[in-house]
């Protein structure tokens, strides 16, 4: 019979998981009612379900989040701030862009009424239907249109409703957008194209609303891939993508759309691309992640300090392509140990690229084999999501193995 990593029969583990999740199944607060189609309704359901759907009392409700959100300090260098969650920071960035750039256009499925995650709410009313408009349900067509608009001189901002559905546009992105400048000898380019997409696990998204496809695009020269960890980074990095003269893919952790709340500058500002951020300095182990997983590793770093006396240096990669090798290698040269964690499957995941590069650059500095704590090589599960995700306990166990090697 198949067994899990700790030799518990897999069927037993799955049955236990089913009982655990069925007992703790709860729903969160509902959001405003909107008149949308079937796909849009499902997107809204992903964010929250009506509490009326559950007969459980509040004391019986289970918190499905596998992390605790850690807000950034209030930024002081960009002017006045206001309280925003992550989707509101996206809206603010798009609002700033439309106000300052008359060529900017926003398009995608359902963006005219605000989108299933409300990231474009109010923008059509403010800037008109010629600048914020719906497209057919055709991702290949959305990106193809965006390439043409960018080549013609517009600042094109396309939305793919879920990152899981970006694959029909794969050919347009990797064979057209990424190569447009190269194939024309720099006579033409579509550098003004930015593609936004909700990304990552959400607690109940299952196969088609939980994927993290960044590694597919990290193999493609000519584009940039960016993933923020919170509202302040989200707005600054999104504005940097929009201003960048290369086509960019901007993945937004959808589980953070409402869970992440920070004081965000109201005016436009940028955060440099391809520059990782050292969130916490340490001396014993380097932890590298991006997006939601940063908040998992923040908690892991605290656990390692409290329970093991291990000092962890935490790095938010932020830009997946081109990534900041210098910051990561400098940290590993100091600590001698590296743990990389992401939600995507481990085989061929971007952690493998980081691991390979660090091994080449820092081989004589390493005190232990590089550890990867990632998703399994399976489709993203539904009720077994808590067992699939690289949670704090898996990461903490990996740190113990690194230290004791």
C-alpha positions in Angstrom: 0.0 0.0 0.0 1.1 3.6 -0.6 2.5 5.3 2.4 3.1 9.0 3.3 6.5 10.4 4.2 6.2 9.4 7.8 5.1 5.8 6.9 1.5 6.3 7.8 -0.7 4.4 5.3 -1.8 7.0 2.7 -5.4 5.8 2.8 -5.5 6.3 6.6 -4.1 9.8 6.3 -6.6 10.7 3.6 -9.5 9.4 5.6 -8.3 11.4 8.6 -8.0 14.5 6.5 -11.5 14.1 5.2 -12.9 13.8 8.7 -10.9 16.8 9.9 -12.0 19.0 7.1 -15.6 17.9 7.2 -15.8 18.6 10.9 -14.2 22.0 10.5 -15.8 23.1 7.2 -16.9 26.7 7.6 -17.6 29.7 5.5 -16.4 33.2 5.8 -18.2 36.5 5.5 -20.0 37.2 2.3 -19.1 40.1 0.0 -21.3 42.5 -1.8 -23.8 40.9 -4.3 -23.0 41.5 -7.9 -24.7 40.4 -11.1 -22.1 38.2 -12.8 -21.9 35.1 -14.9 -21.1 31.5 -13.7 -17.4 31.8 -13.9 -17.4 35.2 -12.1 -19.8 33.9 -9.4 -17.3 31.0 -8.8 -14.5 33.5 -8.3 -16.5 35.4 -5.7 -17.3 32.1 -4.0 -13.6 31.5 -3.7 -13.2 34.6 -1.7 -16.0 34.0 0.7 -19.2 32.2 1.3 -22.2 33.3 3.2 -22.1 32.5 6.9 -25.7 31.4 6.5 -24.4 28.3 4.7 -23.0 26.9 7.9 -25.0 25.7 10.9 -21.8 25.7 13.1 -21.5 28.3 15.8 -18.7 30.8 15.7 -16.7 28.9 18.4 -16.7 25.8 16.1 -15.4 27.6 13.0 -12.0 26.7 11.7 -9.6 29.2 10.4 -8.5 27.8 7.1 -5.5 30.1 6.6 -2.2 28.3 6.8 -0.3 31.5 7.7 -0.5 34.6 9.8 -0.3 37.8 7.8 2.6 40.1 8.9 2.0 43.7 7.7 5.0 45.8 6.7 5.8 49.0 8.7 4.1 52.1 7.5 6.2 53.5 4.6 7.3 57.1 5.1 9.2 57.9 1.9 6.2 58.0 -0.5 3.9 60.6 1.1 0.5 60.2 2.7 -0.9 56.8 3.3 -4.3 55.2 3.8 -5.5 51.8 4.9 -5.8 49.4 2.0 -6.1 45.7 1.5 -4.2 44.1 -1.4 -7.0 44.3 -4.0 -7.5 48.0 -3.1 -3.8 48.6 -3.6 -4.1 47.1 -7.1 -7.1 49.4 -7.8 -5.0 52.4 -6.5 -2.1 51.6 -8.8 -4.4 51.2 -11.8 -6.2 54.5 -10.9 -2.8 56.3 -10.7 -1.9 54.9 -14.1 -5.1 55.8 -15.8 -5.0 59.3 -14.4 -1.4 60.0 -15.5 -1.2 58.1 -18.8 -3.9 58.9 -21.4 -2.9 55.9 -23.5 -3.5 53.4 -20.6 -6.2 50.9 -21.1 -7.4 48.0 -18.9 -9.2 45.0 -20.3 -10.2 41.4 -19.4 -13.1 39.3 -18.4 -15.6 41.2 -16.3 -13.2 44.1 -15.5 -15.8 46.7 -16.5 -17.9 46.0 -13.5 -14.9 45.6 -11.2 -13.8 42.1 -11.8 -14.5 39.0 -9.7 -12.0 40.1 -7.1 -13.1 43.8 -7.3 -9.6 45.0 -8.4 -11.0 47.4 -11.1 -14.1 48.5 -9.3 -15.2 52.1 -10.1 -12.5 52.6 -12.8 -14.9 52.3 -15.8 -17.2 54.9 -14.3 -14.3 57.2 -13.6 -12.4 56.8 -16.9 -15.0 55.6 -19.4 -15.8 52.4 -21.3 -13.2 53.1 -23.9 -10.4 52.7 -21.4 -11.8 50.0 -19.1 -13.7 47.3 -20.9 -14.6 43.7 -21.0 -13.3 41.1 -23.4 -14.6 37.8 -24.6 -13.8 34.7 -22.5 -10.6 34.0 -24.6 -7.3 34.4 -22.8 -5.3 33.9 -26.1 -7.3 36.8 -27.5 -6.9 39.0 -24.5 -3.1 38.7 -24.6 -3.0 39.0 -28.4 -5.0 42.1 -28.3 -2.7 43.5 -25.5 0.4 42.8 -27.7 -1.2 44.7 -30.6 -2.3 47.6 -28.4 1.2 47.9 -26.8 2.9 47.8 -30.2 0.6 50.6 -31.4 1.8 52.7 -28.5 -0.8 52.1 -25.7 0.0 51.2 -22.1 -1.9 47.9 -22.2 -2.9 46.3 -18.9 -4.5 42.9 -19.4 -6.2 40.8 -16.7 -6.4 37.0 -16.8 -9.2 36.2 -14.4 -7.2 33.3 -12.7 -3.6 32.4 -13.3 -4.8 28.8 -13.8 -6.4 30.0 -17.1 -3.3 31.7 -18.5 -2.3 28.6 -20.4 -4.4 29.3 -23.5 -2.4 32.5 -23.8 1.0 30.8 -23.4 1.8 30.9 -27.1 1.0 34.6 -27.3 3.2 35.3 -24.2 6.3 33.2 -24.9 6.3 33.2 -28.7 5.0 36.7 -29.4 5.3 39.1 -26.5 8.6 37.8 -25.2 10.2 37.8 -28.7 8.7 40.8 -30.3 11.6 43.1 -29.8 14.3 40.5 -30.6 12.7 39.3 -33.8 12.3 42.9 -35.2 15.9 43.9 -34.3 14.4 46.4 -31.8 12.3 48.2 -34.5 9.1 47.2 -32.6 8.3 46.0 -29.1 5.4 45.4 -26.8 7.2 46.5 -23.7 4.1 48.5 -22.5 2.2 45.3 -21.9 1.4 44.1 -18.3 -0.5 41.0 -17.6 -2.2 40.7 -14.2 -3.5 37.4 -12.8 -4.8 36.2 -9.4 -2.3 33.5 -8.2 -1.8 30.8 -5.6 -3.8 28.8 -3.2 -6.9 30.3 -1.5 -8.0 27.7 0.9 -10.6 26.0 -1.3 -9.7 26.6 -4.9 -8.9 23.1 -5.9 -7.4 22.2 -9.2 -8.3 25.2 -11.4 -8.2 28.1 -8.9 -5.1 27.4 -6.9 -2.1 27.1 -9.2 1.2 28.9 -9.1 2.5 28.8 -12.7 5.5 31.2 -12.4 8.1 28.5 -13.2 6.6 28.0 -16.7 7.4 31.6 -17.6 10.7 31.8 -15.8 12.1 29.7 -18.7 11.3 32.4 -21.2 13.8 35.3 -21.9 12.1 38.5 -22.8 9.5 38.8 -20.1 9.5 39.7 -16.4 7.6 37.8 -13.7 6.8 39.5 -10.4 4.9 38.4 -7.3 4.3 40.7 -4.3 3.8 39.7 -0.6 1.5 42.5 0.5 -0.3 45.8 -0.4 2.6 48.2 -0.2 4.8 46.0 -2.4 1.9 45.2 -4.6 1.2 48.8 -5.6 4.9 49.7 -6.0 5.8 46.6 -8.0 2.7 46.8 -10.2 3.5 50.4 -11.1 7.1 49.4 -11.8 5.8 46.6 -14.2 3.5 49.1 -15.9 6.4 51.5 -16.4 8.9 48.9 -17.4 9.9 48.7 -21.1 9.5 44.9 -21.2 6.3 42.8 -21.1 5.6 41.8 -17.5 3.5 39.2 -15.8 2.2 40.3 -12.4 0.9 37.5 -10.2 -1.3 38.6 -7.3 -1.7 36.2 -4.3 -5.5 36.0 -4.2 -5.6 34.7 -0.6 -4.2 38.1 0.4 -6.7 40.2 -1.5 -8.6 40.8 1.7 -6.4 39.2 4.4 -3.5 41.6 3.8 -4.1 45.1 5.1 -1.5 47.8 5.4 -1.0 51.6 5.2 -0.4 52.2 1.5 0.7 55.5 -0.1 -2.0 57.1 -2.1 0.3 58.7 -4.7 2.2 56.7 -7.3 5.5 55.2 -6.4 7.7 52.4 -7.7 9.7 49.5 -6.1 12.7 48.3 -8.2 12.2 45.1 -10.1 14.8 42.3 -9.9 15.8 43.4 -6.5 15.1 41.0 -3.6 14.4 42.4 -0.1 16.0 41.1 3.0 13.1 41.2 5.4 14.9 39.9 8.4 18.7 39.5 8.9 20.1 36.3 10.4 23.3 34.3 10.7 22.4 30.5 10.6 19.9 29.8 7.8 18.8 31.7 4.7 15.1 31.4 3.9 13.9 32.4 0.4 10.3 32.7 -0.8 7.8 35.0 -2.5 4.2 35.9 -2.3 2.1 34.3 0.4 4.9 31.9 1.4 6.9 34.8 2.9 4.4 35.0 5.7 4.7 31.3 6.4 8.5 31.7 6.6 8.2 34.7 8.9 6.4 32.5 11.4 8.9 29.7 10.8 11.8 32.1 11.5 10.3 33.1 14.8 9.7 29.4 15.7 13.3 28.6 14.9 14.6 31.4 17.1 12.3 30.5 20.0 12.5 26.7 19.9 16.0 26.1 18.4 18.0 29.3 19.0 18.5 29.4 15.2 18.9 32.8 13.6 17.2 32.9 10.1 17.7 35.5 7.4 14.5 35.9 5.4 14.5 37.1 1.8 11.5 38.0 -0.4 12.6 37.4 -4.0 9.8 39.6 -5.4 10.9 39.3 -9.0 11.1 35.7 -10.3 12.6 36.7 -13.7 15.2 38.1 -13.8 15.9 37.2 -10.2 18.3 38.8 -7.8 21.1 36.2 -7.5 23.5 38.6 -5.8 21.3 39.1 -2.7 20.6 35.4 -2.2 24.2 34.3 -2.8 25.6 36.9 -0.4 23.2 35.7 2.3 24.0 32.0 1.8 27.8 32.8 1.8 27.1 34.2 5.3 24.8 31.6 6.7 26.0 28.4 4.9 22.5 27.0 4.7 19.5 27.6 2.4 15.8 26.7 2.5 13.6 27.7 -0.5 9.8 27.3 -0.3 7.0 27.8 -2.8 3.5 26.4 -3.3 4.1 25.1 -6.8 5.1 21.4 -7.3 8.7 20.7 -6.4 9.8 19.1 -9.7 10.9 21.9 -12.1 9.7 24.6 -9.6 11.7 27.8 -9.4 13.3 26.6 -6.2 15.3 24.2 -8.4 16.8 27.1 -10.4 17.7 29.0 -7.2 19.2 25.8 -5.7 21.3 25.2 -8.8 22.6 28.7 -9.0 23.5 28.8 -5.3 25.3 25.5 -5.5 27.4 26.8 -8.4 28.2 30.1 -6.7 28.4 29.1 -3.0 29.5 25.5 -3.0 32.4 26.0 -0.6 30.2 28.1 1.8 27.5 25.4 2.2 27.3 23.6 5.5 24.4 21.4 4.5 22.5 20.4 1.3 20.0 23.0 0.0 16.5 22.3 1.2 13.3 22.7 -0.9 9.9 22.7 0.8 7.3 22.9 -2.0 4.0 21.5 -3.2 3.8 17.9 -4.2 4.0 16.6 -7.8 0.2 16.2 -8.0 -2.7 18.3 -9.2 -3.7 20.8 -6.5 -6.2 19.0 -4.3 -9.4 20.3 -2.7 -10.1 18.8 0.7 -6.5 17.7 1.0 -5.1 21.2 0.5 -3.8 21.4 4.2 -1.6 18.4 3.5 -0.4 19.7 0.1 0.8 23.2 1.0 4.3 23.7 2.4 3.1 24.9 5.8 5.2 26.1 8.7 5.6 22.6 10.2 7.2 21.2 7.0 9.5 24.2 6.8 10.4 24.1 10.5 11.2 20.4 10.1 13.5 21.2 7.2 15.3 23.8 9.3 16.0 21.2 12.0 17.5 18.9 9.4 19.7 21.7 8.0 21.0 22.6 11.4 21.7 19.0 12.5 23.3 17.9 9.2 
